[in-house]
Amino acid sequence: MKVISRATLSLSLTLSLLGACASGYAAPATVADGVLVGPNHMTLYTFDKDVAGSGKSVCNGPCATNWPPFMAGASDMASGNYTVITRDDGTKQWAVKGKPVYYWSKDSKPGDKTGDGFNKVWQTAKP
């Protein structure tokens, strides 16, 4: 009878669990009607003043009240087109293709896209 050490068994179980987690990755946003939407099915937007790949959001304070950031959890990690940036206040926000993404406070129901083109600097986020 072959004896397996606890360390070997523990390592095997850990690797199996990590593999299951990696294969079960779900993107933080989905596509509806050609645009990205958050888990609440509300439209996501990008801000032209944000620089793609900078890892920063320039929408803070009153701007973030009107355009709430699509927040990421402390343990969320980048995958594919999705990255996580750190906001000025230390919280985490999702970015798509390097651009931070936001909700629009004036959208009242899933499918609303009332922020698209707002002030010519807000656009619906595209997949």
N, CA, C and O of each residue as an XYZ file, in Angstrom:
508
protein
N       0.835     -1.175      0.000
C       0.000      0.000      0.000
C       0.887      1.248      0.000
O       1.805      1.372      0.811
N       0.598      2.162     -0.916
C       1.390      3.383     -1.040
C       0.895      4.413     -0.030
O      -0.308      4.634      0.105
N       1.828      5.037      0.674
C       1.497      6.053      1.662
C       1.779      7.431      1.056
O       2.866      7.694      0.542
N       0.772      8.296      1.130
C       0.910      9.651      0.617
C       1.053     10.593      1.803
O       0.266     10.551      2.749
N       2.071     11.443      1.736
C       2.298     12.362      2.849
C       1.204     13.424      2.887
O       0.565     13.711      1.875
N       1.005     13.986      4.037
C       0.025     15.070      4.184
C       0.397     16.258      3.300
O      -0.479     16.887      2.707
N       1.677     16.566      3.208
C       2.127     17.689      2.393
C       1.769     17.461      0.924
O       1.294     18.374      0.249
N       1.996     16.252      0.434
C       1.677     15.929     -0.955
C       0.175     16.015     -1.182
O      -0.274     16.574     -2.182
N      -0.592     15.471     -0.268
C      -2.051     15.520     -0.376
C      -2.546     16.959     -0.327
O      -3.425     17.336     -1.102
N      -2.003     17.756      0.558
C      -2.393     19.163      0.688
C      -2.059     19.934     -0.588
O      -2.877     20.714     -1.075
N      -0.867     19.721     -1.124
C      -0.469     20.392     -2.362
C      -1.381     19.988     -3.514
O      -1.799     20.838     -4.300
N      -1.686     18.727     -3.617
C      -2.562     18.231     -4.688
C      -3.950     18.861     -4.588
O      -4.514     19.285     -5.597
N      -4.492     18.921     -3.392
C      -5.808     19.516     -3.186
C      -5.786     21.010     -3.513
O      -6.706     21.519     -4.154
N      -4.749     21.707     -3.077
C      -4.620     23.134     -3.362
C      -4.568     23.392     -4.862
O      -5.266     24.276     -5.360
N      -3.755     22.637     -5.587
C      -3.650     22.817     -7.034
C      -4.971     22.516     -7.727
O      -5.332     23.197     -8.687
N      -5.688     21.519     -7.260
C      -6.991     21.196     -7.844
C      -7.975     22.342     -7.639
O      -8.707     22.716     -8.556
N      -7.986     22.892     -6.439
C      -8.891     24.007     -6.150
C      -8.534     25.249     -6.954
O      -9.417     25.947     -7.453
N      -7.240     25.524     -7.078
C      -6.826     26.680     -7.876
C      -7.224     26.507     -9.337
O      -7.667     27.459     -9.979
N      -7.071     25.318     -9.854
C      -7.472     25.050    -11.233
C      -8.963     25.240    -11.422
O      -9.394     25.780    -12.440
N      -9.746     24.809    -10.467
C     -11.206     24.969    -10.553
C     -11.583     26.440    -10.499
O     -12.487     26.882    -11.207
N     -10.883     27.204     -9.651
C     -11.175     28.639     -9.561
C     -10.836     29.343    -10.864
O     -11.609     30.172    -11.344
N      -9.693     29.020    -11.434
C      -9.264     29.685    -12.668
C     -10.211     29.374    -13.813
O     -10.523     30.251    -14.618
N     -10.670     28.138    -13.891
C     -11.540     27.781    -15.011
C     -12.947     28.335    -14.809
O     -13.716     28.427    -15.767
N     -13.294     28.704    -13.582
C     -14.627     29.219    -13.301
C     -14.687     30.731    -13.285
O     -15.656     31.304    -12.786
N     -13.663     31.397    -13.826
C     -13.625     32.853    -13.816
C     -14.808     33.423    -14.581
O     -15.108     32.994    -15.696
N     -15.460     34.371    -13.984
C     -16.567     35.068    -14.644
C     -16.166     36.535    -14.773
O     -15.746     37.157    -13.798
N     -16.296     37.076    -15.964
C     -15.981     38.488    -16.181
C     -16.868     39.346    -15.290
O     -18.022     38.995    -15.045
N     -16.340     40.471    -14.800
C     -17.134     41.333    -13.919
C     -18.309     42.008    -14.641
O     -19.292     42.386    -14.003
N     -18.209     42.160    -15.955
C     -19.272     42.791    -16.736
C     -19.718     41.823    -17.829
O     -18.975     40.924    -18.220
N     -20.932     42.021    -18.310
C     -21.444     41.236    -19.421
C     -21.910     42.188    -20.515
O     -21.909     43.405    -20.329
N     -22.303     41.639    -21.638
C     -22.758     42.450    -22.763
C     -24.272     42.348    -22.883
O     -24.840     41.256    -22.839
N     -24.914     43.499    -23.036
C     -26.357     43.566    -23.287
C     -26.591     44.677    -24.300
O     -26.150     45.808    -24.100
N     -27.267     44.363    -25.359
C     -27.593     45.359    -26.398
C     -26.348     46.085    -26.910
O     -26.386     47.281    -27.198
N     -25.240     45.335    -27.019
C     -24.019     45.878    -27.594
C     -23.131     46.686    -26.673
O     -22.097     47.195    -27.106
N     -23.514     46.816    -25.401
C     -22.694     47.570    -24.449
C     -22.416     46.728    -23.208
O     -23.100     45.738    -22.950
N     -21.412     47.130    -22.452
C     -21.108     46.436    -21.207
C     -22.060     46.872    -20.102
O     -22.410     48.047    -19.987
N     -22.467     45.906    -19.297
C     -23.322     46.179    -18.148
C     -22.726     45.491    -16.927
O     -22.071     44.454    -17.037
N     -22.963     46.083    -15.771
C     -22.491     45.509    -14.525
C     -23.397     44.373    -14.076
O     -24.370     44.050    -14.756
N     -23.084     43.765    -12.935
C     -23.892     42.665    -12.408
C     -25.348     43.059    -12.142
O     -26.227     42.198    -12.099
N     -25.602     44.357    -11.964
C     -26.968     44.848    -11.745
C     -27.684     45.120    -13.077
O     -28.809     45.618    -13.094
N     -27.013     44.784    -14.198
C     -27.548     44.936    -15.561
C     -27.660     46.399    -15.997
O     -28.325     46.698    -16.989
N     -27.018     47.307    -15.266
C     -27.021     48.721    -15.632
C     -25.829     49.005    -16.550
O     -24.761     48.410    -16.411
N     -26.038     49.924    -17.486
C     -25.039     50.280    -18.479
C     -23.780     50.850    -17.829
O     -23.852     51.605    -16.859
N     -22.630     50.476    -18.381
C     -21.344     51.005    -17.946
C     -20.836     52.007    -18.982
O     -21.132     51.897    -20.172
N     -20.067     52.981    -18.506
C     -19.576     54.068    -19.341
C     -18.078     54.282    -19.143
O     -17.507     53.908    -18.119
N     -17.451     54.901    -20.163
C     -16.068     55.357    -20.051
C     -16.058     56.880    -20.144
O     -16.977     57.497    -20.684
N     -14.996     57.463    -19.606
C     -14.824     58.913    -19.547
C     -13.617     59.271    -20.417
O     -12.513     58.785    -20.175
N     -13.823     60.111    -21.421
C     -12.753     60.456    -22.360
C     -11.537     61.077    -21.686
O     -10.436     60.999    -22.231
N     -11.704     61.689    -20.521
C     -10.578     62.332    -19.842
C      -9.689     61.324    -19.096
O      -8.577     61.665    -18.693
N     -10.173     60.085    -18.912
C      -9.335     59.032    -18.343
C      -8.368     58.553    -19.427
O      -8.762     58.358    -20.577
N      -7.118     58.369    -19.058
C      -6.107     57.894    -20.001
C      -6.008     56.378    -19.880
O      -5.694     55.848    -18.814
N      -6.281     55.684    -20.993
C      -6.220     54.218    -21.005
C      -4.835     53.751    -20.570
O      -3.816     54.255    -21.042
N      -4.819     52.780    -19.665
C      -3.576     52.191    -19.216
C      -2.842     52.968    -18.145
O      -1.787     52.531    -17.684
N      -3.376     54.120    -17.732
C      -2.691     54.933    -16.716
C      -2.886     54.371    -15.309
O      -2.131     54.697    -14.393
N      -3.900     53.527    -15.142
C      -4.190     52.997    -13.817
C      -4.847     54.004    -12.897
O      -4.904     53.797    -11.685
N      -5.346     55.099    -13.467
C      -5.957     56.168    -12.672
C      -7.335     56.532    -13.209
O      -7.624     56.374    -14.395
N      -8.169     57.020    -12.309
C      -9.451     57.616    -12.667
C      -9.346     59.099    -12.359
O      -8.863     59.480    -11.293
N      -9.795     59.940    -13.285
C      -9.817     61.381    -13.004
C     -11.206     61.829    -12.570
O     -11.439     63.022    -12.374
N     -12.128     60.887    -12.419
C     -13.488     61.197    -11.970
C     -13.586     60.895    -10.477
O     -13.811     59.754    -10.074
N     -13.415     61.933     -9.670
C     -13.463     61.812     -8.217
C     -14.398     62.880     -7.663
O     -14.857     63.744     -8.410
N     -14.687     62.833     -6.370
C     -15.532     63.836     -5.723
C     -16.911     63.908     -6.347
O     -17.559     62.877     -6.530
N     -17.383     65.132     -6.686
C     -18.724     65.286     -7.263
C     -18.903     64.497     -8.564
O     -19.996     64.012     -8.857
N     -17.828     64.373     -9.336
C     -17.912     63.590    -10.574
C     -18.304     62.147    -10.247
O     -19.168     61.572    -10.909
N     -17.672     61.566     -9.230
C     -17.952     60.179     -8.865
C     -19.333     60.017     -8.225
O     -19.857     58.905     -8.164
N     -19.918     61.105     -7.753
C     -21.293     61.047     -7.250
C     -22.250     60.864     -8.423
O     -23.186     60.068     -8.351
N     -22.009     61.609     -9.508
C     -22.849     61.492    -10.708
C     -22.508     60.260    -11.539
O     -23.379     59.683    -12.188
N     -21.249     59.864    -11.516
C     -20.757     58.728    -12.298
C     -20.104     57.736    -11.337
O     -18.877     57.664    -11.260
N     -20.921     56.969    -10.602
C     -20.344     56.038     -9.618
C     -19.419     55.020    -10.282
O     -19.787     54.394    -11.276
N     -18.222     54.861     -9.730
C     -17.284     53.884    -10.279
C     -17.847     52.463    -10.172
O     -18.577     52.143     -9.235
N     -17.499     51.628    -11.135
C     -17.825     50.202    -11.079
C     -16.753     49.582    -10.186
O     -15.657     49.253    -10.640
N     -17.092     49.433     -8.915
C     -16.128     49.039     -7.901
C     -15.733     47.570     -8.018
O     -16.534     46.709     -8.382
N     -14.480     47.324     -7.697
C     -13.936     45.964     -7.627
C     -13.681     45.663     -6.159
O     -13.422     46.562     -5.359
N     -13.757     44.400     -5.826
C     -13.469     43.982     -4.467
C     -11.968     43.948     -4.216
O     -11.173     43.912     -5.155
N     -11.593     43.959     -2.966
C     -10.180     43.969     -2.593
C      -9.433     42.765     -3.146
O      -8.240     42.862     -3.432
N     -10.111     41.633     -3.300
C      -9.443     40.422     -3.791
C      -9.642     40.186     -5.286
O      -9.115     39.212     -5.823
N     -10.395     41.060     -5.977
C     -10.601     40.887     -7.415
C      -9.276     41.083     -8.148
O      -8.451     41.915     -7.770
N      -9.095     40.286     -9.216
C      -7.854     40.343     -9.970
C      -8.123     40.514    -11.455
O      -9.173     40.121    -11.963
N      -7.161     41.105    -12.137
C      -7.251     41.324    -13.574
C      -7.340     40.007    -14.325
O      -6.770     38.995    -13.916
N      -8.077     40.044    -15.449
C      -8.152     38.888    -16.336
C      -8.649     39.359    -17.690
O      -9.660     40.055    -17.779
N      -7.938     38.981    -18.746
C      -8.342     39.373    -20.086
C      -8.333     40.885    -20.245
O      -7.349     41.548    -19.915
N      -9.444     41.428    -20.756
C      -9.565     42.877    -20.957
C      -9.856     43.645    -19.671
O      -9.890     44.875    -19.680
N     -10.065     42.936    -18.574
C     -10.448     43.561    -17.311
C      -9.248     43.721    -16.391
O      -8.526     42.761    -16.123
N      -9.043     44.943    -15.912
C      -7.993     45.219    -14.946
C      -8.620     45.939    -13.753
O      -9.757     46.405    -13.816
N      -7.873     46.016    -12.695
C      -8.328     46.703    -11.488
C      -7.373     47.860    -11.229
O      -6.156     47.679    -11.194
N      -7.938     49.052    -11.048
C      -7.130     50.229    -10.721
C      -7.409     50.637     -9.279
O      -8.425     50.252     -8.699
N      -6.514     51.406     -8.718
C      -6.705     51.946     -7.371
C      -7.066     53.413     -7.504
O      -6.327     54.200     -8.095
N      -8.215     53.769     -6.946
C      -8.694     55.153     -6.982
C      -7.924     56.005     -5.981
O      -7.204     55.483     -5.130
N      -8.083     57.319     -6.090
C      -7.394     58.251     -5.195
C      -7.685     57.973     -3.723
O      -6.836     58.215     -2.865
N      -8.891     57.464     -3.427
C      -9.244     57.192     -2.028
C      -8.816     55.795     -1.568
O      -9.120     55.391     -0.445
N      -8.113     55.061     -2.433
C      -7.610     53.733     -2.071
C      -8.544     52.587     -2.420
O      -8.154     51.424     -2.311
N      -9.780     52.891     -2.842
C     -10.700     51.819     -3.235
C     -10.324     51.307     -4.625
O      -9.554     51.942     -5.345
N     -10.874     50.163     -4.986
C     -10.565     49.511     -6.257
C     -11.718     49.695     -7.242
O     -12.888     49.698     -6.859
N     -11.365     49.848     -8.512
C     -12.343     50.050     -9.576
C     -11.950     49.203    -10.776
O     -10.767     49.036    -11.075
N     -12.963     48.667    -11.461
C     -12.719     47.914    -12.691
C     -12.395     48.865    -13.831
O     -12.913     49.979    -13.903
N     -11.528     48.399    -14.719
C     -11.221     49.083    -15.972
C     -11.351     48.044    -17.089
O     -11.079     46.860    -16.889
N     -11.767     48.507    -18.254
C     -11.904     47.642    -19.421
C     -10.993     48.185    -20.509
O     -11.077     49.354    -20.886
N     -10.124     47.321    -21.005
C      -9.134     47.741    -22.005
C      -8.379     48.974    -21.518
O      -8.065     49.874    -22.297
N      -8.091     49.000    -20.210
C      -7.312     50.075    -19.612
C      -8.081     51.314    -19.206
O      -7.509     52.219    -18.599
N      -9.383     51.380    -19.532
C     -10.192     52.567    -19.207
C     -11.102     52.252    -18.013
O     -11.850     51.275    -18.057
N     -11.051     53.063    -16.947
C     -11.979     52.871    -15.835
C     -13.430     52.940    -16.329
O     -13.738     53.683    -17.260
N     -14.308     52.168    -15.705
C     -15.719     52.180    -16.097
C     -16.602     52.598    -14.936
O     -16.285     52.376    -13.767
N     -17.727     53.214    -15.299
C     -18.626     53.875    -14.353
C     -20.083     53.593    -14.709
O     -20.408     53.217    -15.836
N     -20.938     53.784    -13.728
C     -22.386     53.838    -13.949
C     -22.761     55.315    -14.091
O     -21.955     56.193    -13.785
N     -23.972     55.586    -14.551
C     -24.496     56.956    -14.633
C     -25.658     57.041    -13.671
O     -26.594     56.247    -13.766
N     -25.623     57.980    -12.752
C     -26.642     58.083    -11.702
C     -28.041     58.366    -12.254
O     -29.032     58.111    -11.570
N     -28.134     58.879    -13.458
C     -29.444     59.219    -14.033
C     -30.100     58.036    -14.761
O     -31.283     58.101    -15.093
N     -29.349     56.965    -15.011
C     -29.978     55.760    -15.563
C     -30.837     55.152    -14.458
O     -30.369     54.942    -13.339
N     -32.090     54.873    -14.782
C     -32.992     54.390    -13.730
C     -33.320     52.907    -13.827
O     -33.795     52.315    -12.858
N     -33.072     52.301    -14.984
C     -33.398     50.873    -15.122
C     -32.444     50.225    -16.117
O     -31.849     50.911    -16.948
N     -32.298     48.900    -16.033
C     -31.459     48.214    -17.008
C     -31.892     48.560    -18.435
O     -33.082     48.639    -18.742
N     -30.899     48.761    -19.288
C     -31.177     49.127    -20.675
C     -31.089     50.619    -20.931
O     -30.914     51.042    -22.074
N     -31.209     51.435    -19.866
C     -31.047     52.881    -20.036
C     -29.616     53.181    -20.459
O     -28.671     52.558    -19.975
N     -29.467     54.138    -21.366
C     -28.140     54.583    -21.825
C     -28.137     56.107    -21.905
O     -27.578     56.693    -22.832
N     -28.770     56.736    -20.919
C     -28.952     58.195    -20.975
C     -27.654     58.977    -20.828
O     -27.621     60.173    -21.116
N     -26.583     58.321    -20.384
C     -25.306     59.004    -20.249
C     -24.458     58.992    -21.507
O     -23.435     59.673    -21.572
N     -24.876     58.218    -22.518
C     -24.074     58.103    -23.734
C     -23.984     59.456    -24.439
O     -25.003     60.035    -24.816
N     -22.763     59.954    -24.615
C     -22.543     61.237    -25.274
C     -22.662     62.438    -24.354
O     -22.528     63.575    -24.806
N     -22.914     62.203    -23.053
C     -23.080     63.311    -22.115
C     -21.845     64.213    -22.148
O     -20.715     63.745    -22.009
N     -22.084     65.522    -22.335
C     -21.012     66.529    -22.420
C     -19.925     66.160    -23.431
O     -18.810     66.678    -23.380
N     -20.263     65.272    -24.333
C     -19.351     64.814    -25.383
C     -18.085     64.157    -24.835
O     -17.086     64.053    -25.546
N     -18.119     63.709    -23.560
C     -16.938     63.047    -22.978
C     -17.269     61.713    -22.298
O     -16.369     61.032    -21.807
N     -18.545     61.337    -22.267
C     -18.953     60.066    -21.669
C     -19.525     59.180    -22.767
O     -20.358     59.616    -23.561
N     -19.063     57.925    -22.802
C     -19.490     56.981    -23.836
C     -19.879     55.656    -23.189
O     -19.348     55.283    -22.144
N     -20.811     54.955    -23.822
C     -21.103     53.607    -23.340
C     -19.841     52.768    -23.514
O     -19.113     52.909    -24.497
N     -19.601     51.905    -22.553
C     -18.446     51.017    -22.614
C     -18.759     49.868    -23.569
O     -19.802     49.224    -23.459
N     -17.862     49.625    -24.489
C     -18.046     48.574    -25.491
C     -17.202     47.364    -25.162
O     -16.120     47.491    -24.588
N     -17.695     46.182    -25.525
C     -16.901     44.968    -25.254
C     -15.628     44.922    -26.087
O     -14.854     43.971    -25.979
